[in-house]
Amino acid sequence: MGEPNTIAEVYAASFRRLIVHLYAVTGDLNEAQEVVQEAFVRALSAPGRFDQLENPESWLRRVALNLAHTRYRRRRTLDRLLRRVGPPPVVPEFSSEHVALMAALRQLPAGQRHAIALHYLVDLPVEEVARTLEVSVGTVKSRLSRGRTALAALLAEPAELVGAGRK
């Protein structure tokens, strides 16, 4: 049953039942969908094992339940820790400029985006960015330079809008 078509058939036949069951267990539809999807990802990552299963839906149900229980325990532990440290700090609302910057950053290649975020947003020195990204200092400097140039182009206002705003 490990062939993609067979896994697709199991998915089509059992996904809804699994979601209904996990929703009843977790009380959260999004959580149910996530753990069921993760169970299918695990099936796809080991198709040979999945092929040997007598009852694939039962295996998927067990995996999804285990994932739900693990996530619940982790969330409960995090909740206890958060209660000890008190309420989270107030996060100010983001300005339109900040939203535009985040949108522009998403358009950059991953290397440039990571370097810019670590250096300019997290305030890490270039050497620490290089260690974090496991690249040379020169590579970080190059990514920062190219990223700044790309961001400037992405964030520049079109000439028509600049002229129209002055009337």
RAHUQUI-V921471 format. One record per residue. RES is the residue in three letters. SS is DSSP state (H for helix, E for strand, C for the rest). PHI is phi in radians with two decimals (* if undefined). Layout:
res->RES ss->SS phi->PHI
res->RES ss->SS phi->PHI
This chain:
res->MET ss->C phi->*
res->GLY ss->C phi->-1.32
res->GLU ss->C phi->-1.15
res->PRO ss->H phi->-0.91
res->ASN ss->H phi->-1.13
res->THR ss->H phi->-1.22
res->ILE ss->H phi->-1.09
res->ALA ss->H phi->-1.09
res->GLU ss->H phi->-1.15
res->VAL ss->H phi->-1.11
res->TYR ss->H phi->-1.03
res->ALA ss->H phi->-1.08
res->ALA ss->H phi->-1.39
res->SER ss->H phi->-2.09
res->PHE ss->H phi->-0.97
res->ARG ss->H phi->-1.08
res->ARG ss->H phi->-1.08
res->LEU ss->H phi->-1.11
res->ILE ss->H phi->-1.07
res->VAL ss->H phi->-1.03
res->HIS ss->H phi->-1.11
res->LEU ss->H phi->-1.20
res->TYR ss->H phi->-1.12
res->ALA ss->H phi->-1.13
res->VAL ss->H phi->-1.30
res->THR ss->H phi->-1.57
res->GLY ss->C phi->1.32
res->ASP ss->C phi->-2.41
res->LEU ss->H phi->-1.08
res->ASN ss->H phi->-1.09
res->GLU ss->H phi->-1.08
res->ALA ss->H phi->-1.05
res->GLN ss->H phi->-1.09
res->GLU ss->H phi->-1.13
res->VAL ss->H phi->-1.24
res->VAL ss->H phi->-1.18
res->GLN ss->H phi->-1.08
res->GLU ss->H phi->-1.10
res->ALA ss->H phi->-1.07
res->PHE ss->H phi->-1.17
res->VAL ss->H phi->-1.06
res->ARG ss->H phi->-1.14
res->ALA ss->H phi->-1.12
res->LEU ss->H phi->-1.19
res->SER ss->H phi->-1.37
res->ALA ss->C phi->-2.39
res->PRO ss->H phi->-1.08
res->GLY ss->H phi->-1.11
res->ARG ss->H phi->-1.17
res->PHE ss->H phi->-1.07
res->ASP ss->H phi->-1.11
res->GLN ss->C phi->-1.50
res->LEU ss->C phi->-1.25
res->GLU ss->C phi->-1.29
res->ASN ss->C phi->-2.32
res->PRO ss->H phi->-1.06
res->GLU ss->H phi->-1.13
res->SER ss->H phi->-1.11
res->TRP ss->H phi->-1.11
res->LEU ss->H phi->-1.06
res->ARG ss->H phi->-1.08
res->ARG ss->H phi->-1.13
res->VAL ss->H phi->-1.09
res->ALA ss->H phi->-1.09
res->LEU ss->H phi->-1.09
res->ASN ss->H phi->-1.07
res->LEU ss->H phi->-1.10
res->ALA ss->H phi->-1.09
res->HIS ss->H phi->-1.16
res->THR ss->H phi->-1.09
res->ARG ss->H phi->-1.12
res->TYR ss->H phi->-1.10
res->ARG ss->H phi->-1.07
res->ARG ss->H phi->-1.13
res->ARG ss->H phi->-1.14
res->ARG ss->H phi->-1.12
res->THR ss->H phi->-1.11
res->LEU ss->H phi->-1.09
res->ASP ss->H phi->-1.04
res->ARG ss->H phi->-1.09
res->LEU ss->H phi->-1.12
res->LEU ss->H phi->-1.16
res->ARG ss->H phi->-1.14
res->ARG ss->H phi->-1.20
res->VAL ss->H phi->-1.55
res->GLY ss->C phi->1.62
res->PRO ss->C phi->-1.18
res->PRO ss->C phi->-1.19
res->PRO ss->C phi->-1.13
res->VAL ss->C phi->-1.25
res->VAL ss->C phi->-1.74
res->PRO ss->C phi->-1.17
res->GLU ss->C phi->-1.18
res->PHE ss->C phi->-1.43
res->SER ss->C phi->-1.32
res->SER ss->H phi->-1.11
res->GLU ss->H phi->-1.16
res->HIS ss->H phi->-1.14
res->VAL ss->H phi->-1.08
res->ALA ss->H phi->-1.11
res->LEU ss->H phi->-1.10
res->MET ss->H phi->-1.11
res->ALA ss->H phi->-1.14
res->ALA ss->H phi->-1.17
res->LEU ss->H phi->-1.05
res->ARG ss->H phi->-1.12
res->GLN ss->C phi->-1.52
res->LEU ss->C phi->-1.39
res->PRO ss->C phi->-1.05
res->ALA ss->H phi->-0.94
res->GLY ss->H phi->-1.05
res->GLN ss->H phi->-1.15
res->ARG ss->H phi->-1.07
res->HIS ss->H phi->-1.13
res->ALA ss->H phi->-1.09
res->ILE ss->H phi->-1.12
res->ALA ss->H phi->-1.08
res->LEU ss->H phi->-1.20
res->HIS ss->H phi->-1.37
res->TYR ss->H phi->-1.60
res->LEU ss->H phi->-1.65
res->VAL ss->C phi->-1.70
res->ASP ss->C phi->1.13
res->LEU ss->C phi->-1.51
res->PRO ss->C phi->-1.17
res->VAL ss->H phi->-0.95
res->GLU ss->H phi->-1.09
res->GLU ss->H phi->-1.23
res->VAL ss->H phi->-1.06
res->ALA ss->H phi->-1.07
res->ARG ss->H phi->-1.11
res->THR ss->H phi->-1.10
res->LEU ss->H phi->-1.51
res->GLU ss->C phi->0.99
res->VAL ss->C phi->-2.33
res->SER ss->C phi->-1.34
res->VAL ss->H phi->-1.06
res->GLY ss->H phi->-1.07
res->THR ss->H phi->-1.12
res->VAL ss->H phi->-1.09
res->LYS ss->H phi->-1.06
res->SER ss->H phi->-1.12
res->ARG ss->H phi->-1.12
res->LEU ss->H phi->-1.12
res->SER ss->H phi->-1.12
res->ARG ss->H phi->-1.14
res->GLY ss->H phi->-1.14
res->ARG ss->H phi->-1.05
res->THR ss->H phi->-1.08
res->ALA ss->H phi->-1.15
res->LEU ss->H phi->-1.10
res->ALA ss->H phi->-1.02
res->ALA ss->H phi->-1.19
res->LEU ss->H phi->-1.21
res->LEU ss->H phi->-1.65
res->ALA ss->C phi->-1.17
res->GLU ss->C phi->-1.35
res->PRO ss->C phi->-1.08
res->ALA ss->H phi->-1.03
res->GLU ss->H phi->-1.10
res->LEU ss->H phi->-1.24
res->VAL ss->H phi->-1.12
res->GLY ss->H phi->-1.13
res->ALA ss->H phi->-1.19
res->GLY ss->H phi->-1.27
res->ARG ss->C phi->-1.60
res->LYS ss->C phi->-1.26
